[in-house]
Amino acid sequence: MPNRGTDPTNLSAYAGRWVAILRGRVVGQGGTPRQALHAAKATRFKENPEIIYVPTSPPLSFSTLLDQIRPALPKNLPIYLVGGAVRDALLNRSTHDLDFVLEGDGNQIARRVANTLQVPFFPLDEERGTGRIVLPHPNADLARAGERYFMDFATFRGPDLESDLRARDFTINAMAVDVNTPDQLLDPLGGAADLLAKRLRACSSTALQDDPLRILRAVRLATTYNLQIAPETRHLMRAAVEGLDAVSTERKRDEILRILGGSQVATALRALDLLGALPRVFPELPALKGVTQSPPHVDDVWQHTLQTVQNLEKVLNLLARLAHDPDAAGSLTMGLMVLRLGRYRTQFHTHLQTPVSPDRPWQALLVLAALYHDVGKPATRQEDEAGRIRFFGHDQTGAEMLVRRAQAFHLSNPEIARLKNIVRYHMRPHLLSQVDKLPSRRAIYRFFRDTGEAGVDICLLALADVLATYGTTLAQDTWNHYLDILRELLEAWWERPEESVNPPALLNGHDLLETFKLSPGPEIGKILEMIREAQADGQITTQAQAFARVEHYLRDVSEPPSEDI
């Protein structure tokens, strides 16, 4: 075993590395004790240097979960924390998931830890010895909201730890620490140096061919951590791109939704396009390129779509983050938006953090809707005699296309229904803006009657869409009018739902059948909807008024039309 007792305070240049010391001098260094010893032996093969670790400043720090599970681990079996948790520790970021590797059976150890902590255990891969335990989030509020921590235990991919790390995707994910000495980094591939240099580098020349899904992961890591993909790694990605066709839909979906739920989404989409991966995950999108549009649009449909996605990220950062920086708006346009709609920051945040299906955050799916909001335009493009380009019905066509993509992604029925509504009705705020007044109570009722919860998503998308449509030509009066319309819609949804969104029922079907001796059928629903619209519009406020309105309606429809003499 290497001697770790030497004081390394004068070795700060080697922080995070293992060094070989001989007669007070560094004679070798590496990412592991073995590498440091090997480097020293290359020139001093007859001598035995002292191997020490030079700690990082500040020292590596990990989740307290590591301390909780340590008593449950076998004392004589080295177990290593690997991957993203180590990377994030170097970046001083918190992480929810912990991945461990060991020489023995990962399932057996995972079950042992789960029993000790009295939490659920799931065997992920019996053949490869991989098991998972699931823990509630230590924050009680987040735990109640369904937030969880995952711990995976897996058998080495190869004979030892270094073989396992070399079989991984990228060097920044190929670092480890022994759970008993978590302040000492094991980094045989130089991942810490790559992280410091903002560089994403593949672990091996076969890393991308071994699993082409890593192409998508590379793009996500690059945008999340502001990394430059090394030129040789970009070459490997392009060479492996056809292999994405053989990757399961579910794996591609999960990685894509991580991209869409992250930062710099438009940049990630452009990178996927340049790498040739875009049509293999979003086959409908390449058709948007070069589809021209009439003013006020300033871009073709593809560039408009990317700009909408980019703007949506800005909108959400300004309106849906609880930790808000007042100076983040950065422009008069965005400042006005925050001034008019910032009062709903908490509601927006809750809306986006509430998943429609477990383990899939809604924000990523909202961005998916933005990505597909104009996907129906190529199929509906028309140019009139005056040269004006129109896309009649593109909203409905696009909604149907997004439904098919969502079904191919195996999303849940509630997710698909809400995505469909967003694209199907995304033009509603734009149509309301064409009238030089605020929407009536009846218009607000009809908007939310058709869209439901998706109405909030449509308001957020409308902000991003109008910014992308006009670009730098957006007039302040136009923007203010949009903000006034969206404020009216959101105010009705969150502050006075009983008035214009969901007025309390004054009559029901039984009332109509008993009082007016009607027969069951579609007419009952039509009459009830007529009453609700009149309520929302403020024309009816009591049950007596509702009965009178029905009586008047039935008298009108029962009287034959008069004949002129």
Secondary structure per residue as TSV (DSSP state, phi and psi in degrees):
chain	resnum	aa	ss	phi	psi
A	1	M	-	360.0	144.1
A	2	P	-	-70.4	147.0
A	3	N	-	-80.4	127.3
A	4	R	-	-114.2	16.8
A	5	G	-	-89.4	-14.6
A	6	T	S	-66.6	138.0
A	7	D	-	-70.8	118.8
A	8	P	-	-99.9	19.7
A	9	T	T	-64.6	-23.2
A	10	N	T	-92.9	16.1
A	11	L	-	-119.4	33.4
A	12	S	G	-61.3	-25.1
A	13	A	G	-65.4	-18.1
A	14	Y	G	-104.6	19.7
A	15	A	T	-54.0	131.6
A	16	G	T	83.5	6.3
A	17	R	S	-121.4	161.8
A	18	W	E	-98.5	136.3
A	19	V	E	-127.2	150.0
A	20	A	E	-101.7	123.4
A	21	I	E	-111.3	128.8
A	22	L	E	-136.0	118.0
A	23	R	T	51.7	44.6
A	24	G	T	79.7	5.4
A	25	R	E	-120.8	149.2
A	26	V	E	-80.4	121.6
A	27	V	E	-117.3	5.2
A	28	G	E	-179.8	154.6
A	29	Q	E	-153.0	158.8
A	30	G	E	-171.2	-179.5
A	31	G	S	-84.9	-11.0
A	32	T	S	-139.2	163.4
A	33	P	H	-57.5	-38.9
A	34	R	H	-63.5	-42.3
A	35	Q	H	-64.9	-42.0
A	36	A	H	-63.4	-42.8
A	37	L	H	-64.8	-42.3
A	38	H	H	-62.2	-41.7
A	39	A	H	-63.1	-39.3
A	40	A	H	-68.7	-41.6
A	41	K	H	-67.5	-20.1
A	42	A	T	-61.9	-28.2
A	43	T	T	-118.0	-16.5
A	44	R	-	-133.3	60.5
A	45	F	T	-67.7	-18.5
A	46	K	T	-92.5	-6.9
A	47	E	S	-108.0	161.5
A	48	N	-	-119.1	92.2
A	49	P	-	-72.5	163.5
A	50	E	E	-86.9	133.0
A	51	I	E	-105.7	122.1
A	52	I	E	-130.7	160.5
A	53	Y	E	-104.6	135.5
A	54	V	-	-100.0	111.9
A	55	P	-	-69.7	154.6
A	56	T	-	-75.8	163.0
A	57	S	S	-128.0	113.4
A	58	P	S	-72.6	165.3
A	59	P	-	-63.0	155.6
A	60	L	-	-60.6	138.9
A	61	S	-	-132.8	135.7
A	62	F	-	-125.1	170.3
A	63	S	-	-55.3	144.9
A	64	T	T	-63.6	-13.9
A	65	L	H	-59.5	-31.1
A	66	L	H	-61.2	-40.6
A	67	D	H	-68.5	-32.5
A	68	Q	H	-69.0	-37.2
A	69	I	H	-88.2	-17.8
A	70	R	G	-56.6	-40.7
A	71	P	G	-64.5	-19.9
A	72	A	G	-87.0	-6.3
A	73	L	S	-90.8	146.9
A	74	P	-	-64.5	138.9
A	75	K	T	-73.3	-27.5
A	76	N	T	-101.0	11.8
A	77	L	S	-122.5	110.6
A	78	P	-	-61.7	129.9
A	79	I	E	-128.0	136.9
A	80	Y	E	-121.2	136.0
A	81	L	E	-84.9	130.2
A	82	V	E	-133.4	169.6
A	83	G	T	78.4	-139.0
A	84	G	H	-60.7	-34.3
A	85	A	H	-63.8	-37.9
A	86	V	H	-70.7	-45.0
A	87	R	H	-55.7	-47.8
A	88	D	H	-69.4	-29.4
A	89	A	H	-63.7	-39.8
A	90	L	H	-64.3	-29.3
A	91	L	T	-92.2	2.5
A	92	N	T	59.1	39.2
A	93	R	-	-109.4	147.8
A	94	S	-	-81.7	157.2
A	95	T	-	-142.3	148.8
A	96	H	S	-90.6	-24.9
A	97	D	E	-114.3	139.0
A	98	L	E	-123.6	129.5
A	99	D	E	-115.0	129.2
A	100	F	E	-120.9	147.6
A	101	V	E	-129.8	154.2
A	102	L	E	-158.7	167.9
A	103	E	S	-75.9	-29.7
A	104	G	S	-88.3	-158.9
A	105	D	-	-81.2	113.2
A	106	G	H	-64.0	-34.3
A	107	N	H	-61.6	-42.7
A	108	Q	H	-63.4	-43.8
A	109	I	H	-68.8	-40.9
A	110	A	H	-60.9	-41.8
A	111	R	H	-64.3	-39.7
A	112	R	H	-63.4	-44.4
A	113	V	H	-66.1	-41.8
A	114	A	H	-60.9	-40.7
A	115	N	H	-65.4	-39.5
A	116	T	H	-65.5	-43.6
A	117	L	H	-86.1	-8.5
A	118	Q	T	56.8	53.1
A	119	V	-	-128.6	164.6
A	120	P	-	-66.0	146.5
A	121	F	E	-122.0	139.9
A	122	F	E	-134.1	122.8
A	123	P	E	-74.7	118.4
A	124	L	E	-87.1	-38.8
A	125	D	E	-153.5	97.3
A	126	E	T	-62.0	-38.7
A	127	E	T	-66.3	-39.6
A	128	R	T	-96.0	4.2
A	129	G	T	65.9	50.2
A	130	T	E	-120.4	124.9
A	131	G	E	-130.5	157.4
A	132	R	E	-128.8	141.7
A	133	I	E	-119.1	149.2
A	134	V	E	-122.1	127.6
A	135	L	E	-122.1	143.9
A	136	P	E	-67.5	151.4
A	137	H	-	-61.0	137.8
A	138	P	S	-63.2	-24.0
A	139	N	S	-78.8	121.2
A	140	A	H	-60.3	-40.8
A	141	D	H	-65.0	-43.5
A	142	L	H	-68.0	-34.7
A	143	A	H	-63.4	-42.5
A	144	R	H	-64.3	-29.6
A	145	A	T	-80.5	-0.6
A	146	G	T	98.1	3.1
A	147	E	-	-68.6	136.1
A	148	R	E	-137.6	158.6
A	149	Y	E	-104.7	144.9
A	150	F	E	-119.2	137.6
A	151	M	E	-125.0	122.3
A	152	D	E	-110.2	136.2
A	153	F	E	-118.6	126.8
A	154	A	E	-135.7	151.3
A	155	T	E	-74.5	146.4
A	156	F	-	-47.8	137.8
A	157	R	S	-88.0	86.7
A	158	G	S	122.3	-177.2
A	159	P	S	-76.0	-20.7
A	160	D	S	-153.1	-177.7
A	161	L	H	-62.1	-45.4
A	162	E	H	-63.4	-38.4
A	163	S	H	-61.8	-40.8
A	164	D	H	-61.3	-46.4
A	165	L	H	-65.6	-37.8
A	166	R	H	-69.5	-20.4
A	167	A	T	-85.9	0.3
A	168	R	S	-83.6	-177.6
A	169	D	S	-79.3	-61.8
A	170	F	B	-129.7	151.3
A	171	T	G	-59.6	-33.1
A	172	I	G	-69.4	-15.0
A	173	N	G	-103.8	6.5
A	174	A	-	-112.9	44.9
A	175	M	-	-120.6	157.3
A	176	A	E	-148.3	163.1
A	177	V	E	-138.6	145.6
A	178	D	E	-70.8	133.3
A	179	V	T	-61.7	-21.3
A	180	N	T	-87.6	-17.1
A	181	T	E	-135.3	64.4
A	182	P	E	-70.3	-6.8
A	183	D	E	-87.6	1.5
A	184	Q	E	-115.9	112.1
A	185	L	E	-78.1	139.8
A	186	L	E	-115.7	112.6
A	187	D	-	-140.4	71.2
A	188	P	T	-68.5	-19.5
A	189	L	T	-106.4	5.5
A	190	G	-	75.8	33.0
A	191	G	H	-65.2	-36.3
A	192	A	H	-64.1	-40.9
A	193	A	H	-65.2	-39.0
A	194	D	H	-65.0	-39.0
A	195	L	H	-63.7	-42.0
A	196	L	H	-65.0	-36.8
A	197	A	T	-84.1	2.3
A	198	K	T	57.9	46.6
A	199	R	E	-123.1	134.9
A	200	L	E	-107.1	119.8
A	201	R	-	-133.2	134.7
A	202	A	B	-67.9	149.5
A	203	C	S	-70.7	-28.5
A	204	S	S	-154.4	170.0
A	205	S	T	-71.8	-14.1
A	206	T	T	-107.8	3.6
A	207	A	H	-58.5	-39.2
A	208	L	H	-80.1	-36.8
A	209	Q	H	-67.2	-35.1
A	210	D	H	-61.3	-35.4
A	211	D	-	-152.3	94.1
A	212	P	T	-61.7	-16.3
A	213	L	T	-58.5	-23.6
A	214	R	H	-62.8	-18.0
A	215	I	H	-61.3	-47.9
A	216	L	H	-65.8	-40.1
A	217	R	H	-63.8	-37.8
A	218	A	H	-60.8	-43.9
A	219	V	H	-64.0	-42.0
A	220	R	H	-63.9	-46.0
A	221	L	H	-62.8	-39.9
A	222	A	H	-63.5	-42.6
A	223	T	H	-76.7	-34.6
A	224	T	H	-67.9	-41.7
A	225	Y	T	-108.5	10.8
A	226	N	T	54.5	52.6
A	227	L	-	-103.6	151.5
A	228	Q	E	-95.7	129.0
A	229	I	E	-76.5	125.3
A	230	A	-	-58.4	143.4
A	231	P	H	-54.4	-41.8
A	232	E	H	-68.4	-29.9
A	233	T	H	-72.4	-39.2
A	234	R	H	-59.8	-40.5
A	235	H	H	-62.2	-42.9
A	236	L	H	-63.9	-36.4
A	237	M	H	-65.5	-46.1
A	238	R	H	-62.7	-38.5
A	239	A	H	-68.2	-25.3
A	240	A	H	-99.9	0.5
A	241	V	G	-63.3	-33.5
A	242	E	G	-63.8	-24.7
A	243	G	G	-66.4	-15.6
A	244	L	G	-60.3	-28.1
A	245	D	G	-62.3	-26.5
A	246	A	G	-91.0	-5.5
A	247	V	S	-78.9	140.2
A	248	S	-	-61.1	147.8
A	249	T	H	-58.3	-41.1
A	250	E	H	-62.9	-41.0
A	251	R	H	-67.2	-42.3
A	252	K	H	-63.6	-43.8
A	253	R	H	-57.0	-48.2
A	254	D	H	-63.3	-40.4
A	255	E	H	-70.2	-39.9
A	256	I	H	-63.1	-42.8
A	257	L	H	-67.4	-28.6
A	258	R	H	-66.6	-38.1
A	259	I	H	-64.2	-48.4
A	260	L	H	-67.2	-26.0
A	261	G	T	-90.0	1.7
A	262	G	S	-100.1	-152.1
A	263	S	S	-107.4	161.2
A	264	Q	-	52.6	48.3
A	265	V	H	-65.0	-42.9
A	266	A	H	-62.0	-38.3
A	267	T	H	-63.1	-41.8
A	268	A	H	-62.3	-41.2
A	269	L	H	-65.6	-39.5
A	270	R	H	-64.1	-39.2
A	271	A	H	-64.7	-43.5
A	272	L	H	-60.2	-38.0
A	273	D	H	-65.1	-46.7
A	274	L	H	-63.9	-32.3
A	275	L	H	-81.5	-8.1
A	276	G	T	83.7	10.5
A	277	A	-	-89.6	-19.5
A	278	L	H	-56.3	-51.8
A	279	P	H	-66.6	-13.6
A	280	R	H	-87.9	-10.3
A	281	V	H	-119.4	-30.6
A	282	F	-	-130.7	74.3
A	283	P	T	-63.3	-17.3
A	284	E	T	-80.8	-19.0
A	285	L	G	-78.2	-35.5
A	286	P	G	-56.4	-25.7
A	287	A	G	-66.7	-15.1
A	288	L	G	-74.9	-20.2
A	289	K	T	-66.6	132.8
A	290	G	T	77.5	2.6
A	291	V	-	-81.4	103.4
A	292	T	-	-75.7	157.6
A	293	Q	-	-135.6	153.1
A	294	S	-	-80.6	159.7
A	295	P	T	-57.5	149.8
A	296	P	T	-81.2	2.3
A	297	H	-	-62.0	138.1
A	298	V	-	-107.5	-7.2
A	299	D	S	-133.4	164.2
A	300	D	-	-70.3	175.3
A	301	V	H	-64.2	-38.1
A	302	W	H	-66.3	-49.9
A	303	Q	H	-65.5	-35.9
A	304	H	H	-61.8	-41.3
A	305	T	H	-63.8	-46.6
A	306	L	H	-61.9	-39.4
A	307	Q	H	-68.2	-35.3
A	308	T	H	-62.8	-44.7
A	309	V	H	-61.9	-42.5
A	310	Q	H	-64.8	-42.1
A	311	N	H	-66.6	-37.5
A	312	L	H	-60.9	-39.2
A	313	E	H	-60.3	-41.9
A	314	K	H	-65.8	-43.3
A	315	V	H	-59.8	-46.5
A	316	L	H	-66.7	-37.3
A	317	N	H	-63.1	-34.0
A	318	L	H	-87.1	-31.1
A	319	L	H	-106.0	-20.1
A	320	A	S	-118.7	5.4
A	321	R	-	-98.3	128.9
A	322	L	S	-69.0	-36.4
A	323	A	S	-85.4	91.3
A	324	H	-	-101.4	133.4
A	325	D	-	-97.1	111.6
A	326	P	G	-58.0	-24.5
A	327	D	G	-89.8	0.7
A	328	A	G	-74.5	-19.8
A	329	A	S	-59.1	-47.0
A	330	G	-	76.1	-5.7
A	331	S	S	-154.9	160.9
A	332	L	H	-62.2	-40.9
A	333	T	H	-59.8	-50.8
A	334	M	H	-72.2	-31.8
A	335	G	H	-63.4	-40.3
A	336	L	H	-63.7	-38.6
A	337	M	H	-61.2	-47.1
A	338	V	H	-63.5	-39.9
A	339	L	H	-61.9	-41.0
A	340	R	H	-84.3	-33.7
A	341	L	H	-117.5	-5.4
A	342	G	G	-63.5	-18.3
A	343	R	G	-64.8	-17.5
A	344	Y	G	-100.9	21.4
A	345	R	H	-56.6	-47.1
A	346	T	H	-62.7	-42.2
A	347	Q	H	-65.7	-41.8
A	348	F	H	-61.1	-44.1
A	349	H	H	-60.2	-48.1
A	350	T	H	-62.5	-40.9
A	351	H	H	-58.3	-45.4
A	352	L	H	-76.8	-26.9
A	353	Q	H	-86.5	-6.9
A	354	T	S	-91.1	107.9
A	355	P	-	-72.4	146.3
A	356	V	S	-80.5	-33.3
A	357	S	B	-129.2	148.2
A	358	P	T	-58.8	144.7
A	359	D	T	67.9	12.3
A	360	R	B	-131.4	101.0
A	361	P	-	-62.4	141.5
A	362	W	H	-67.9	-32.8
A	363	Q	H	-54.3	-40.7
A	364	A	H	-61.7	-36.9
A	365	L	H	-75.3	-31.8
A	366	L	H	-62.0	-41.5
A	367	V	H	-65.3	-36.2
A	368	L	H	-60.0	-41.9
A	369	A	H	-62.6	-41.5
A	370	A	H	-61.8	-39.4
A	371	L	H	-64.1	-29.5
A	372	Y	H	-107.4	7.5
A	373	H	T	-65.2	-28.0
A	374	D	T	-114.9	20.1
A	375	V	T	-66.2	-18.4
A	376	G	T	-83.2	-3.6
A	377	K	H	-67.6	-43.3
A	378	P	H	-56.2	-37.2
A	379	A	H	-78.4	-14.9
A	380	T	H	-118.2	6.7
A	381	R	-	-65.5	131.0
A	382	Q	E	-136.6	147.5
A	383	E	E	-126.4	123.1
A	384	D	-	-83.2	-179.5
A	385	E	T	-63.0	-28.2
A	386	A	T	-83.9	0.4
A	387	G	-	86.4	6.6
A	388	R	-	-78.7	128.2
A	389	I	E	-95.2	130.8
A	390	R	E	-132.0	160.0
A	391	F	-	-135.0	63.0
A	392	F	T	-62.5	128.2
A	393	G	T	78.3	10.4
A	394	H	H	-66.1	-26.9
A	395	D	H	-66.1	-44.3
A	396	Q	H	-70.1	-43.1
A	397	T	H	-61.1	-44.0
A	398	G	H	-63.8	-38.3
A	399	A	H	-62.1	-41.0
A	400	E	H	-66.3	-37.8
A	401	M	H	-66.4	-40.9
A	402	L	H	-66.6	-37.1
A	403	V	H	-58.5	-44.3
A	404	R	H	-64.6	-39.4
A	405	R	H	-66.9	-42.1
A	406	A	H	-64.7	-37.2
A	407	Q	H	-66.7	-40.0
A	408	A	H	-62.8	-31.8
A	409	F	T	-79.5	-2.8
A	410	H	T	59.4	41.0
A	411	L	-	-74.6	163.4
A	412	S	-	-75.8	160.4
A	413	N	H	-59.9	-42.5
A	414	P	H	-62.2	-38.2
A	415	E	H	-63.8	-44.9
A	416	I	H	-63.1	-42.7
A	417	A	H	-62.4	-41.3
A	418	R	H	-72.0	-40.3
A	419	L	H	-59.4	-43.5
A	420	K	H	-59.4	-44.0
A	421	N	H	-63.3	-39.1
A	422	I	H	-60.2	-50.5
A	423	V	H	-73.1	-39.7
A	424	R	H	-59.6	-36.7
A	425	Y	T	-114.5	18.1
A	426	H	T	-67.5	-15.9
A	427	M	T	-84.0	-10.7
A	428	R	H	-55.7	-50.4
A	429	P	H	-60.4	-34.5
A	430	H	H	-68.3	-37.9
A	431	L	H	-67.4	-39.3
A	432	L	H	-63.7	-31.3
A	433	S	H	-72.0	-16.6
A	434	Q	T	-75.1	-12.4
A	435	V	S	-100.0	132.8
A	436	D	S	-82.6	48.3
A	437	K	S	-159.8	168.4
A	438	L	-	-75.4	155.0
A	439	P	-	-64.1	142.2
A	440	S	-	-71.7	167.0
A	441	R	H	-61.9	-35.7
A	442	R	H	-65.1	-41.3
A	443	A	H	-65.1	-39.4
A	444	I	H	-64.2	-43.6
A	445	Y	H	-59.7	-47.6
A	446	R	H	-63.7	-36.1
A	447	F	H	-59.8	-52.7
A	448	F	H	-76.9	-24.9
A	449	R	H	-61.3	-40.3
A	450	D	H	-81.4	-30.8
A	451	T	H	-105.3	-29.3
A	452	G	T	59.2	-138.7
A	453	E	T	-57.8	-29.4
A	454	A	H	-64.6	-16.6
A	455	G	H	-58.8	-37.1
A	456	V	H	-65.9	-42.4
A	457	D	H	-60.9	-40.3
A	458	I	H	-65.1	-36.6
A	459	C	H	-63.4	-43.6
A	460	L	H	-64.7	-43.2
A	461	L	H	-63.8	-38.4
A	462	A	H	-60.3	-38.5
A	463	L	H	-60.6	-48.3
A	464	A	H	-66.3	-37.5
A	465	D	H	-67.0	-46.0
A	466	V	H	-68.2	-35.6
A	467	L	H	-63.5	-38.2
A	468	A	H	-73.6	-33.6
A	469	T	H	-64.5	-49.3
A	470	Y	H	-89.9	-27.5
A	471	G	G	58.1	-133.5
A	472	T	G	-75.8	-6.3
A	473	T	G	-88.9	1.4
A	474	L	-	-66.4	120.0
A	475	A	-	-80.6	147.7
A	476	Q	H	-63.6	-37.0
A	477	D	H	-62.7	-41.2
A	478	T	H	-62.8	-45.4
A	479	W	H	-64.2	-42.5
A	480	N	H	-62.1	-38.2
A	481	H	H	-64.7	-43.2
A	482	Y	H	-60.0	-46.1
A	483	L	H	-62.0	-38.1
A	484	D	H	-64.7	-41.7
A	485	I	H	-64.6	-47.4
A	486	L	H	-67.1	-35.0
A	487	R	H	-62.1	-42.6
A	488	E	H	-61.4	-44.6
A	489	L	H	-63.3	-47.9
A	490	L	H	-70.5	-34.5
A	491	E	H	-63.4	-41.5
A	492	A	H	-64.1	-41.4
A	493	W	H	-67.2	-43.6
A	494	W	H	-99.7	-26.1
A	495	E	T	-108.9	-28.5
A	496	R	-	-141.9	57.1
A	497	P	H	-62.6	-31.5
A	498	E	H	-71.2	-13.6
A	499	E	H	-87.2	-55.5
A	500	S	H	-121.0	-7.6
A	501	V	T	-104.4	-52.7
A	502	N	S	-140.8	70.0
A	503	P	-	-62.6	144.6
A	504	P	-	-62.6	141.5
A	505	A	-	-68.2	127.1
A	506	L	S	-92.6	-27.9
A	507	L	-	-135.0	157.6
A	508	N	-	-129.9	177.3
A	509	G	H	-59.2	-38.1
A	510	H	H	-61.9	-40.1
A	511	D	H	-58.9	-43.1
A	512	L	H	-67.8	-41.7
A	513	L	H	-65.4	-41.9
A	514	E	H	-76.4	-45.0
A	515	T	H	-77.1	-39.1
A	516	F	H	-110.2	5.5
A	517	K	-	54.1	40.9
A	518	L	-	-84.3	159.9
A	519	S	-	-92.9	146.9
A	520	P	S	-58.3	143.1
A	521	G	S	161.6	-177.5
A	522	P	H	-59.4	-26.4
A	523	E	H	-61.7	-32.0
A	524	I	H	-62.0	-48.1
A	525	G	H	-62.2	-37.3
A	526	K	H	-64.2	-41.4
A	527	I	H	-68.3	-44.9
A	528	L	H	-60.5	-39.6
A	529	E	H	-66.1	-37.6
A	530	M	H	-59.5	-42.3
A	531	I	H	-65.5	-43.1
A	532	R	H	-64.0	-40.3
A	533	E	H	-62.9	-42.5
A	534	A	H	-65.0	-36.7
A	535	Q	H	-61.2	-51.3
A	536	A	H	-58.7	-31.5
A	537	D	T	-84.8	-2.2
A	538	G	T	82.9	7.2
A	539	Q	S	-80.5	-24.9
A	540	I	-	-129.7	132.8
A	541	T	-	-131.2	-12.4
A	542	T	S	-126.8	162.5
A	543	Q	H	-64.3	-36.6
A	544	A	H	-61.8	-40.9
A	545	Q	H	-65.5	-35.6
A	546	A	H	-65.5	-45.4
A	547	F	H	-61.2	-40.6
A	548	A	H	-64.4	-39.7
A	549	R	H	-64.2	-42.1
A	550	V	H	-63.4	-44.2
A	551	E	H	-60.1	-43.2
A	552	H	H	-63.8	-42.4
A	553	Y	H	-62.8	-45.8
A	554	L	H	-66.9	-33.3
A	555	R	H	-67.6	-39.5
A	556	D	H	-66.4	-42.6
A	557	V	H	-76.7	-19.5
A	558	S	H	-88.1	-20.7
A	559	E	S	-80.3	132.9
A	560	P	-	-70.1	150.6
A	561	P	-	-62.8	142.2
A	562	S	-	-69.6	149.9
A	563	E	-	-107.3	132.1
A	564	D	-	-73.9	138.1
A	565	I	-	-99.4	360.0
